[in-house]
Structure formats: structure tokens, C-alpha cells
């Protein structure tokens, strides 16, 4: 019988795969040239064509919605402009009515010493009155 070996209580147990040794070899691939793949250009152009088709389809689907939204913004802008123009027209009509008020016009005439003409001061230019000298065509 073999004598029983007593373990040191302060000794650590072995780590897993402690006996495996990895050797790293330096590999230099700088002198290698990659061989071109003859199918790569076709695959690339196929991917570009598929992406362009997808963009065109998505654009075709989203374009009407986008145009509708832009038309809505334009419509609201035009409505706001119409409201402002209606308000401006209302203000101008109010100012015109204020300026053409008969009492105001009479007051302005009085301030500038403008009086209505007397009955004898009126001259009718219908060509029958002999007191009005008219230019004769020759």
C-alpha cells in the first residue's frame, strides 16, 4: 500500500487546462494578392439595382402622401393670406367711408373757404350757351 499523501492546506488546487500551452506564430500575409472574384461585379450591380428599385417603390408609395401634406400647408398659407387680405379690405373700406363722410367733407370745405357756387355762377358746357367761348375746329 502506498502511503497516503497529505495535502498542504495552503496549497492551491490546479487550474483548469493549466497544462495547455498556446504557441503564437507570426504570420506575414503582406506578399499575398487576393484573386479577383469574377461574380463580384455582377453581385454588386444586382445589389445596387435592388436598392434603387426599393427606393423607387418606397418613393412612389410615399410621394402622394408627401404631396398631399405639402398641398395642405399651401392651402393653410393661402387661407391665412385670404383672412389678412379680407381684414385689410375691411379696414380700407372703413377708412374710405370715414374720409367720404359728408360732415367731414363739409367741415374741410368750410376750413378752406370753399362754398357752393351761386346759381348765377354755374356754367353749363353743352354748347348751347353763347356766353361760353368754345374752340372751333377748322
OpenMM code with the backbone's topology and positions (N, CA, C; nanometers):
from openmm import Vec3, app, unit

residues = "UNK UNK UNK UNK UNK UNK UNK UNK UNK UNK UNK UNK UNK UNK UNK UNK UNK UNK UNK UNK UNK UNK UNK UNK UNK UNK UNK UNK UNK UNK UNK UNK UNK UNK UNK UNK UNK UNK UNK UNK UNK UNK UNK UNK UNK UNK UNK UNK UNK UNK UNK UNK UNK UNK UNK UNK UNK UNK UNK UNK UNK UNK UNK UNK UNK UNK UNK UNK UNK UNK UNK UNK UNK UNK UNK UNK UNK UNK UNK UNK UNK UNK UNK UNK UNK UNK UNK UNK UNK UNK UNK UNK UNK UNK UNK UNK UNK UNK UNK UNK UNK UNK UNK UNK UNK UNK UNK UNK UNK UNK UNK UNK UNK UNK UNK UNK UNK UNK UNK UNK UNK UNK UNK UNK UNK UNK UNK UNK UNK UNK UNK UNK UNK UNK UNK UNK UNK UNK".split()
positions = [
    Vec3(0.0805, -0.1169, 0.0000),
    Vec3(0.0000, 0.0000, 0.0000),
    Vec3(0.0851, 0.1236, 0.0000),
    Vec3(0.0287, 0.2132, -0.0689),
    Vec3(0.1021, 0.3395, -0.0793),
    Vec3(0.0643, 0.4285, 0.0379),
    Vec3(0.1635, 0.4944, 0.0839),
    Vec3(0.1273, 0.5835, 0.1950),
    Vec3(0.0370, 0.6986, 0.1454),
    Vec3(-0.0506, 0.7403, 0.2229),
    Vec3(-0.1443, 0.8492, 0.1896),
    Vec3(-0.0691, 0.9806, 0.1974),
    Vec3(-0.0785, 1.0474, 0.0898),
    Vec3(-0.0072, 1.1754, 0.0806),
    Vec3(-0.0958, 1.2827, 0.1422),
    Vec3(-0.0405, 1.3524, 0.2310),
    Vec3(-0.1158, 1.4587, 0.2969),
    Vec3(-0.1015, 1.5875, 0.2182),
    Vec3(-0.2143, 1.6521, 0.1960),
    Vec3(-0.2135, 1.7784, 0.1230),
    Vec3(-0.1857, 1.8936, 0.2160),
    Vec3(-0.1116, 1.9880, 0.1595),
    Vec3(-0.0841, 2.1093, 0.2334),
    Vec3(-0.2118, 2.1944, 0.2317),
    Vec3(-0.2639, 2.2377, 0.3404),
    Vec3(-0.3893, 2.3132, 0.3399),
    Vec3(-0.3753, 2.4512, 0.2749),
    Vec3(-0.2532, 2.4996, 0.2592),
    Vec3(-0.2324, 2.6323, 0.1989),
    Vec3(-0.2002, 2.6248, 0.0501),
    Vec3(-0.1959, 2.5079, -0.0055),
    Vec3(-0.1630, 2.4899, -0.1457),
    Vec3(-0.2919, 2.5037, -0.2285),
    Vec3(-0.2801, 2.5775, -0.3395),
    Vec3(-0.3963, 2.5959, -0.4263),
    Vec3(-0.4137, 2.4753, -0.5145),
    Vec3(-0.5346, 2.4456, -0.5530),
    Vec3(-0.5555, 2.3343, -0.6436),
    Vec3(-0.5221, 2.3783, -0.7850),
    Vec3(-0.5071, 2.2864, -0.8737),
    Vec3(-0.4667, 2.3138, -1.0115),
    Vec3(-0.5789, 2.3854, -1.0864),
    Vec3(-0.5405, 2.4765, -1.1762),
    Vec3(-0.6373, 2.5476, -1.2575),
    Vec3(-0.6781, 2.4610, -1.3765),
    Vec3(-0.7980, 2.4812, -1.4312),
    Vec3(-0.8378, 2.4003, -1.5456),
    Vec3(-0.7511, 2.4336, -1.6661),
    Vec3(-0.7115, 2.3363, -1.7413),
    Vec3(-0.6295, 2.3442, -1.8607),
    Vec3(-0.4987, 2.4195, -1.8364),
    Vec3(-0.4429, 2.3949, -1.7218),
    Vec3(-0.3163, 2.4581, -1.6851),
    Vec3(-0.2017, 2.4009, -1.7668),
    Vec3(-0.2159, 2.2807, -1.8130),
    Vec3(-0.1097, 2.2146, -1.8866),
    Vec3(-0.1120, 2.2453, -2.0355),
    Vec3(-0.2130, 2.3218, -2.0849),
    Vec3(-0.2219, 2.3552, -2.2268),
    Vec3(-0.1339, 2.4760, -2.2537),
    Vec3(-0.0557, 2.4678, -2.3620),
    Vec3(0.0351, 2.5769, -2.3972),
    Vec3(0.0009, 2.6235, -2.5375),
    Vec3(-0.0228, 2.7542, -2.5531),
    Vec3(-0.0546, 2.8116, -2.6843),
    Vec3(0.0689, 2.8787, -2.7399),
    Vec3(0.1012, 2.8400, -2.8635),
    Vec3(0.2159, 2.8974, -2.9300),
    Vec3(0.1647, 2.9923, -3.0378),
    Vec3(0.2097, 3.1172, -3.0380),
    Vec3(0.1682, 3.2173, -3.1366),
    Vec3(0.2797, 3.2346, -3.2377),
    Vec3(0.2461, 3.2060, -3.3608),
    Vec3(0.3432, 3.2213, -3.4683),
    Vec3(0.3078, 3.3466, -3.5456),
    Vec3(0.4057, 3.4263, -3.5778),
    Vec3(0.3848, 3.5465, -3.6551),
    Vec3(0.3608, 3.5079, -3.7999),
    Vec3(0.2485, 3.5545, -3.8576),
    Vec3(0.2157, 3.5239, -3.9969),
    Vec3(0.2163, 3.6549, -4.0738),
    Vec3(0.2900, 3.6570, -4.1840),
    Vec3(0.3003, 3.7765, -4.2670),
    Vec3(0.2317, 3.7498, -4.4011),
    Vec3(0.1157, 3.8131, -4.4225),
    Vec3(0.0409, 3.7959, -4.5470),
    Vec3(0.0563, 3.9156, -4.6407),
    Vec3(0.1567, 3.9976, -4.6181),
    Vec3(0.1715, 4.1187, -4.6986),
    Vec3(0.2084, 4.0876, -4.8437),
    Vec3(0.2686, 3.9731, -4.8712),
    Vec3(0.3095, 3.9395, -5.0069),
    Vec3(0.1988, 3.8709, -5.0857),
    Vec3(0.0883, 3.8385, -5.0201),
    Vec3(-0.0206, 3.7697, -5.0889),
    Vec3(-0.1073, 3.8681, -5.1644),
    Vec3(-0.1590, 3.8264, -5.2781),
    Vec3(-0.2529, 3.9075, -5.3549),
    Vec3(-0.3851, 3.8335, -5.3609),
    Vec3(-0.4921, 3.9075, -5.3412),
    Vec3(-0.6230, 3.8459, -5.3463),
    Vec3(-0.6623, 3.8216, -5.4916),
    Vec3(-0.7146, 3.7076, -5.5164),
    Vec3(-0.7576, 3.6737, -5.6517),
    Vec3(-0.8977, 3.7324, -5.6715),
    Vec3(-0.9173, 3.8075, -5.7814),
    Vec3(-1.0485, 3.8707, -5.8001),
    Vec3(-1.1568, 3.7659, -5.8256),
    Vec3(-1.2743, 3.7952, -5.7678),
    Vec3(-1.3885, 3.7068, -5.7840),
    Vec3(-1.4637, 3.7493, -5.9104),
    Vec3(-1.4811, 3.6627, -6.0084),
    Vec3(-1.5484, 3.7034, -6.1321),
    Vec3(-1.6973, 3.7319, -6.1124),
    Vec3(-1.7574, 3.6822, -6.0067),
    Vec3(-1.9001, 3.7049, -5.9833),
    Vec3(-1.9262, 3.8307, -5.8992),
    Vec3(-1.8232, 3.8903, -5.8432),
    Vec3(-1.8402, 4.0048, -5.7536),
    Vec3(-1.9019, 4.1259, -5.8227),
    Vec3(-1.8584, 4.1690, -5.9441),
    Vec3(-1.9207, 4.2863, -6.0057),
    Vec3(-2.0699, 4.2663, -6.0337),
    Vec3(-2.1061, 4.1466, -6.0777),
    Vec3(-2.2469, 4.1194, -6.1056),
    Vec3(-2.3293, 4.1278, -5.9767),
    Vec3(-2.2763, 4.0719, -5.8699),
    Vec3(-2.3469, 4.0757, -5.7418),
    Vec3(-2.3592, 4.2193, -5.6915),
    Vec3(-2.2547, 4.2986, -5.7122),
    Vec3(-2.2565, 4.4382, -5.6687),
    Vec3(-2.3619, 4.5166, -5.7448),
    Vec3(-2.3634, 4.5005, -5.8785),
    Vec3(-2.4625, 4.5736, -5.9579),
    Vec3(-2.6040, 4.5248, -5.9293),
    Vec3(-2.6194, 4.3992, -5.8989),
    Vec3(-2.7511, 4.3477, -5.8609),
    Vec3(-2.7982, 4.4120, -5.7308),
    Vec3(-2.7077, 4.4247, -5.6352),
    Vec3(-2.7433, 4.4883, -5.5077),
    Vec3(-2.7783, 4.6353, -5.5289),
    Vec3(-2.7015, 4.7049, -5.6140),
    Vec3(-2.7305, 4.8461, -5.6424),
    Vec3(-2.8662, 4.8588, -5.7111),
    Vec3(-2.8945, 4.7711, -5.8079),
    Vec3(-3.0234, 4.7746, -5.8772),
    Vec3(-3.1386, 4.7457, -5.7833),
    Vec3(-3.1210, 4.6487, -5.6945),
    Vec3(-3.2270, 4.6163, -5.5982),
    Vec3(-3.2521, 4.7331, -5.5039),
    Vec3(-3.1455, 4.7981, -5.4592),
    Vec3(-3.1608, 4.9139, -5.3701),
    Vec3(-3.2308, 5.0286, -5.4426),
    Vec3(-3.1936, 5.0531, -5.5684),
    Vec3(-3.2579, 5.1604, -5.6453),
    Vec3(-3.4055, 5.1295, -5.6672),
    Vec3(-3.4382, 5.0051, -5.6956),
    Vec3(-3.5773, 4.9657, -5.7132),
    Vec3(-3.6551, 4.9825, -5.5837),
    Vec3(-3.5947, 4.9450, -5.4714),
    Vec3(-3.6607, 4.9617, -5.3418),
    Vec3(-3.6844, 5.1091, -5.3117),
    Vec3(-3.5862, 5.1930, -5.3394),
    Vec3(-3.6021, 5.3376, -5.3163),
    Vec3(-3.7126, 5.3932, -5.4052),
    Vec3(-3.7170, 5.3493, -5.5326),
    Vec3(-3.8209, 5.3973, -5.6246),
    Vec3(-3.9594, 5.3530, -5.5782),
    Vec3(-3.9725, 5.2313, -5.5330),
    Vec3(-4.1025, 5.1828, -5.4855),
    Vec3(-4.1469, 5.2558, -5.3591),
    Vec3(-4.0552, 5.2722, -5.2659),
    Vec3(-4.0898, 5.3431, -5.1420),
    Vec3(-4.1223, 5.4889, -5.1732),
    Vec3(-4.0451, 5.5493, -5.2623),
    Vec3(-4.0749, 5.6879, -5.3026),
    Vec3(-4.2098, 5.6984, -5.3710),
    Vec3(-4.2417, 5.6011, -5.4560),
    Vec3(-4.3717, 5.6018, -5.5234),
    Vec3(-4.4874, 5.5871, -5.4267),
    Vec3(-4.4653, 5.5125, -5.3208),
    Vec3(-4.5705, 5.4945, -5.2208),
    Vec3(-4.5837, 5.6195, -5.1329),
    Vec3(-4.4715, 5.6801, -5.0966),
    Vec3(-4.4741, 5.7933, -5.0035),
    Vec3(-4.4964, 5.9280, -5.0714),
    Vec3(-4.4709, 5.9372, -5.2016),
    Vec3(-4.4814, 6.0654, -5.2711),
    Vec3(-4.6224, 6.1248, -5.2664),
    Vec3(-4.7296, 6.0496, -5.2911),
    Vec3(-4.8627, 6.1106, -5.2830),
    Vec3(-4.8945, 6.1663, -5.1443),
    Vec3(-4.8537, 6.0939, -5.0419),
    Vec3(-4.8778, 6.1420, -4.9063),
    Vec3(-4.7996, 6.2706, -4.8798),
    Vec3(-4.6762, 6.2748, -4.9259),
    Vec3(-4.5941, 6.3946, -4.9096),
    Vec3(-4.6543, 6.5131, -4.9846),
    Vec3(-4.6979, 6.4880, -5.1083),
    Vec3(-4.7565, 6.5962, -5.1874),
    Vec3(-4.8868, 6.6454, -5.1242),
    Vec3(-4.9649, 6.5549, -5.0688),
    Vec3(-5.0878, 6.5932, -5.0006),
    Vec3(-5.0580, 6.6811, -4.8788),
    Vec3(-4.9564, 6.6440, -4.8044),
    Vec3(-4.9175, 6.7235, -4.6878),
    Vec3(-4.8701, 6.8620, -4.7305),
    Vec3(-4.7881, 6.8684, -4.8343),
    Vec3(-4.7404, 6.9983, -4.8826),
    Vec3(-4.8560, 7.0835, -4.9350),
    Vec3(-4.9524, 7.0199, -5.0029),
    Vec3(-5.0685, 7.0939, -5.0522),
    Vec3(-5.1503, 7.1472, -4.9351),
    Vec3(-5.1604, 7.0703, -4.8283),
    Vec3(-5.2309, 7.1167, -4.7088),
    Vec3(-5.1648, 7.2396, -4.6482),
    Vec3(-5.0318, 7.2365, -4.6407),
    Vec3(-4.9596, 7.3537, -4.5892),
    Vec3(-4.9834, 7.4752, -4.6793),
    Vec3(-4.9791, 7.4538, -4.8098),
    Vec3(-5.0022, 7.5635, -4.9053),
    Vec3(-5.1438, 7.6185, -4.8887),
    Vec3(-5.2417, 7.5295, -4.8716),
    Vec3(-5.3807, 7.5710, -4.8557),
    Vec3(-5.3981, 7.6541, -4.7292),
    Vec3(-5.3385, 7.6101, -4.6196),
    Vec3(-5.3486, 7.6865, -4.4953),
    Vec3(-5.2793, 7.8219, -4.5075),
    Vec3(-5.1679, 7.8255, -4.5793),
    Vec3(-5.0980, 7.9523, -4.6009),
    Vec3(-5.1861, 8.0474, -4.6816),
    Vec3(-5.2528, 7.9946, -4.7853),
    Vec3(-5.3409, 8.0780, -4.8669),
    Vec3(-5.4634, 8.1240, -4.7880),
    Vec3(-5.5162, 8.0379, -4.7012),
    Vec3(-5.6305, 8.0789, -4.6172),
    Vec3(-5.5908, 8.1908, -4.5224),
    Vec3(-5.4721, 8.1797, -4.4640),
    Vec3(-5.4242, 8.2860, -4.3743),
    Vec3(-5.4057, 8.4161, -4.4517),
    Vec3(-5.3523, 8.4067, -4.5739),
    Vec3(-5.3354, 8.5267, -4.6568),
    Vec3(-5.4711, 8.5861, -4.6926),
    Vec3(-5.5700, 8.5005, -4.7217),
    Vec3(-5.7045, 8.5497, -4.7538),
    Vec3(-5.7648, 8.6229, -4.6339),
    Vec3(-5.7484, 8.5642, -4.5129),
    Vec3(-5.8007, 8.6308, -4.3931),
    Vec3(-5.7364, 8.7673, -4.3736),
    Vec3(-5.6044, 8.7746, -4.3934),
    Vec3(-5.5377, 8.9038, -4.3747),
    Vec3(-5.5824, 9.0040, -4.4812),
    Vec3(-5.6029, 8.9576, -4.6058),
    Vec3(-5.6486, 9.0484, -4.7112),
    Vec3(-5.7921, 9.0950, -4.6871),
    Vec3(-5.8779, 9.0070, -4.6372),
    Vec3(-6.0157, 9.0464, -4.6053),
    Vec3(-6.0146, 9.1495, -4.4931),
    Vec3(-5.9318, 9.1277, -4.3922),
    Vec3(-5.9209, 9.2267, -4.2840),
    Vec3(-5.8694, 9.3595, -4.3363),
    Vec3(-5.7693, 9.3542, -4.4235),
    Vec3(-5.7143, 9.4779, -4.4799),
    Vec3(-5.8196, 9.5509, -4.5637),
    Vec3(-5.8959, 9.4744, -4.6456),
    Vec3(-6.0016, 9.5360, -4.7264),
    Vec3(-6.1076, 9.5993, -4.6371),
    Vec3(-6.1443, 9.5304, -4.5291),
    Vec3(-6.2424, 9.5862, -4.4355),
    Vec3(-6.1908, 9.7166, -4.3755),
    Vec3(-6.0639, 9.7184, -4.3355),
    Vec3(-6.0063, 9.8412, -4.2782),
    Vec3(-6.0021, 9.9529, -4.3822),
    Vec3(-5.9666, 9.9201, -4.5064),
    Vec3(-5.9623, 10.0237, -4.6102),
    Vec3(-6.1019, 10.0775, -4.6414),
    Vec3(-6.2029, 9.9891, -4.6455),
    Vec3(-6.3403, 10.0353, -4.6692),
    Vec3(-6.3870, 10.1248, -4.5553),
    Vec3(-6.3487, 10.0909, -4.4341),
    Vec3(-6.3870, 10.1727, -4.3188),
    Vec3(-6.3205, 10.3101, -4.3265),
    Vec3(-6.1906, 10.3128, -4.3641),
    Vec3(-6.1211, 10.4415, -4.3774),
    Vec3(-6.1803, 10.5243, -4.4913),
    Vec3(-6.2152, 10.4559, -4.6038),
    Vec3(-6.2760, 10.5271, -4.7168),
    Vec3(-6.4097, 10.5875, -4.6765),
    Vec3(-6.4906, 10.5115, -4.6044),
    Vec3(-6.6196, 10.5634, -4.5591),
    Vec3(-6.5994, 10.6803, -4.4640),
    Vec3(-6.4980, 10.6712, -4.3815),
    Vec3(-6.4682, 10.7805, -4.2885),
    Vec3(-6.4234, 10.9052, -4.3644),
    Vec3(-6.3411, 10.8872, -4.4697),
    Vec3(-6.2929, 11.0018, -4.5468),
    Vec3(-6.4030, 11.0634, -4.6339),
    Vec3(-6.4981, 10.9832, -4.6796),
    Vec3(-6.6045, 11.0334, -4.7662),
    Vec3(-6.7292, 11.0743, -4.6887),
    Vec3(-6.7184, 11.0840, -4.5606),
    Vec3(-6.8307, 11.1257, -4.4775),
    Vec3(-6.8689, 11.2698, -4.5155),
    Vec3(-6.9990, 11.2914, -4.5325),
    Vec3(-7.0477, 11.4225, -4.5767),
    Vec3(-7.0131, 11.5305, -4.4755),
    Vec3(-7.0280, 11.5026, -4.3485),
    Vec3(-6.9966, 11.6031, -4.2449),
    Vec3(-6.8487, 11.6408, -4.2497),
    Vec3(-6.7621, 11.5420, -4.2702),
    Vec3(-6.6183, 11.5705, -4.2788),
    Vec3(-6.5872, 11.6551, -4.4010),
    Vec3(-6.6480, 11.6200, -4.5166),
    Vec3(-6.6234, 11.6972, -4.6386),
    Vec3(-6.6726, 11.8416, -4.6241),
    Vec3(-6.7866, 11.8599, -4.5603),
    Vec3(-6.8364, 11.9972, -4.5373),
    Vec3(-6.7432, 12.0734, -4.4453),
    Vec3(-6.6933, 12.0093, -4.3424),
    Vec3(-6.6010, 12.0752, -4.2498),
    Vec3(-6.4719, 12.1137, -4.3228),
    Vec3(-6.4188, 12.0245, -4.4082),
    Vec3(-6.2981, 12.0563, -4.4853),
    Vec3(-6.3245, 12.1733, -4.5809),
    Vec3(-6.4394, 12.1751, -4.6461),
    Vec3(-6.4723, 12.2854, -4.7375),
    Vec3(-6.4815, 12.4168, -4.6609),
    Vec3(-6.5393, 12.4128, -4.5435),
    Vec3(-6.5519, 12.5338, -4.4620),
    Vec3(-6.4139, 12.5817, -4.4161),
    Vec3(-6.3258, 12.4885, -4.3782),
    Vec3(-6.1909, 12.5253, -4.3345),
    Vec3(-6.1102, 12.5888, -4.4479),
    Vec3(-6.1356, 12.5493, -4.5707),
    Vec3(-6.0603, 12.6003, -4.6857),
    Vec3(-6.1367, 12.7091, -4.7611),
    Vec3(-6.2389, 12.7578, -4.7009),
    Vec3(-6.3227, 12.8643, -4.7591),
    Vec3(-6.3790, 12.8246, -4.8962),
    Vec3(-6.4234, 12.7041, -4.9064),
    Vec3(-6.4888, 12.6580, -5.0286),
    Vec3(-6.6390, 12.6621, -5.0040),
    Vec3(-6.7069, 12.7357, -5.0876),
    Vec3(-6.8523, 12.7467, -5.0715),
    Vec3(-6.9195, 12.6979, -5.1980),
    Vec3(-7.0400, 12.6491, -5.1867),
    Vec3(-7.1095, 12.6067, -5.3076),
    Vec3(-7.1342, 12.7264, -5.3995),
    Vec3(-7.1330, 12.7065, -5.5301),
    Vec3(-7.1499, 12.8192, -5.6231),
    Vec3(-7.2941, 12.8723, -5.6193),
    Vec3(-7.3036, 13.0020, -5.6438),
    Vec3(-7.4364, 13.0659, -5.6518),
    Vec3(-7.5008, 13.0255, -5.7836),
    Vec3(-7.6316, 13.0371, -5.7958),
    Vec3(-7.6980, 12.9963, -5.9195),
    Vec3(-7.6452, 13.0680, -6.0435),
    Vec3(-7.6010, 13.1901, -6.0329),
    Vec3(-7.5501, 13.2635, -6.1476),
    Vec3(-7.4088, 13.2245, -6.1853),
    Vec3(-7.3397, 13.1554, -6.0958),
    Vec3(-7.2014, 13.1176, -6.1221),
    Vec3(-7.1886, 12.9873, -6.2024),
    Vec3(-7.2940, 12.9156, -6.2158),
    Vec3(-7.2883, 12.7891, -6.2857),
    Vec3(-7.2821, 12.8102, -6.4348),
    Vec3(-7.1945, 12.7390, -6.5006),
    Vec3(-7.1806, 12.7476, -6.6448),
    Vec3(-7.1949, 12.6067, -6.6999),
    Vec3(-7.2947, 12.5850, -6.7842),
    Vec3(-7.3173, 12.4545, -6.8439),
    Vec3(-7.2432, 12.4484, -6.9756),
    Vec3(-7.1645, 12.3479, -6.9960),
    Vec3(-7.0821, 12.3349, -7.1158),
    Vec3(-7.1455, 12.2376, -7.2143),
    Vec3(-7.2656, 12.2645, -7.2538),
    Vec3(-7.3282, 12.1764, -7.3500),
    Vec3(-7.3253, 12.2345, -7.4914),
    Vec3(-7.2674, 12.3525, -7.5093),
    Vec3(-7.2507, 12.4113, -7.6414),
    Vec3(-7.3647, 12.5020, -7.6835),
    Vec3(-7.4724, 12.5113, -7.6092),
    Vec3(-7.5871, 12.5945, -7.6461),
    Vec3(-7.5779, 12.7337, -7.5864),
    Vec3(-7.4972, 12.7480, -7.4860),
    Vec3(-7.4856, 12.8787, -7.4205),
    Vec3(-7.3886, 12.9652, -7.4997),
    Vec3(-7.4290, 13.0872, -7.5368),
    Vec3(-7.3443, 13.1745, -7.6169),
    Vec3(-7.2363, 13.2422, -7.5359),
    Vec3(-7.2525, 13.2430, -7.4022),
    Vec3(-7.1528, 13.3096, -7.3185),
    Vec3(-7.0253, 13.2280, -7.3038),
    Vec3(-7.0295, 13.1024, -7.3420),
    Vec3(-6.9114, 13.0198, -7.3292),
    Vec3(-6.8401, 13.0150, -7.4619),
    Vec3(-6.7147, 13.0529, -7.4602),
    Vec3(-6.6372, 13.0544, -7.5840),
    Vec3(-6.5823, 12.9145, -7.6044),
    Vec3(-6.6162, 12.8604, -7.7177),
    Vec3(-6.5719, 12.7237, -7.7467),
    Vec3(-6.4735, 12.7312, -7.8622),
    Vec3(-6.3813, 12.6449, -7.8631),
    Vec3(-6.2818, 12.6411, -7.9667),
    Vec3(-6.3433, 12.5757, -8.0909),
    Vec3(-6.3318, 12.6444, -8.2000),
    Vec3(-6.3861, 12.5940, -8.3264),
    Vec3(-6.2791, 12.5152, -8.4002),
    Vec3(-6.3167, 12.4027, -8.4551),
    Vec3(-6.2219, 12.3241, -8.5360),
    Vec3(-6.2240, 12.3768, -8.6773),
    Vec3(-6.1082, 12.3876, -8.7344),
    Vec3(-6.1006, 12.4409, -8.8708),
    Vec3(-6.0564, 12.3397, -8.9677),
] * unit.nanometer
topology = app.Topology()
chain = topology.addChain("A")
for resn in residues:
    res = topology.addResidue(resn, chain)
    for name in ("N", "CA", "C"):
        topology.addAtom(name, app.Element.getBySymbol(name[0]), res)
